[in-house]
Amino acid sequence: MVLILAALLDEALCIIRRSRLIRCGKLTCYTGEFSGVKYILLLTKPGIPKINRLQTILDTYPIDRVLLTGTCGALSDSIRTGEIISFGKIIRAEAPVTELPGGSPDRVLLSAKSPVITPLHKQQLREQTGADCVGMEAARVVEFLQGRYPLSVVRVVGDSVKDQKYLQREAGFRRFFTERKPGKKLSIAFSAGLHFFQLYNRKRKLQRRILALVKSELGGPSIT
């Protein structure tokens, strides 16, 4: 069984819609099967994941592999939105580089302590670390699991270096996919104004890319 870890519900929405909700103690998880491979999906939430949540899953289910997925932000102008990257190195401040044998050795993911939005901040991080992309959850999970389970960090690039306006709008719009009350969904759509369809279509494309990524990693057709 593969344990899939993603930070946000809206990132994993296409997977969740093809899964069955289950409870593991106090945790809400989702389970299903792709290409004959069973999986369990846990949403870690943004920021530093709580290791005890991961341990609960590992103690309960026969996990033989872990896949960290979702989106990340580009720190390099050469990386395009929608690109799928299998990272070979994970770095964070004041910690040694963690290498992942199955990933691309020249692709580096930086784990930051807070969201990185502005082009200037991204440029500074690129110059300081040499990382290709930035996220918030990978380093601690990788450090906890490495050596215990086969581990992959494969993510879809959700924003480019110059996507500051998109990220500012997306933060509020994200609730559209998690809100269940029609009135509140409508309110979120109106708040987005003329940007609604742009935000919605871009988010849906990213969700479908993540679904295709996961299917490929679990034995389905390869993607480019």
Secondary structure, DSSP 4 states (H G I P E B T S, - for coil): -EEEEES-TTTSHHHHTTSEEEEETTEEEEEEEETTEEEEEEE--SSS--HHHHHHHHHHS---EEEE-SEEEE-STTPPTT-EEEEEEEEETTS--EE-TTSEEEEEEEE-SS---SHHHHHHHHHHH--SEEESSHHHHHHHHTTTS-EEEEEEEEE-TT-HHHHHHHHHHGGGGT---HHHHHHHHHHHGGGHHHHHHHHHHHHHHHHHHHHHHTTS----
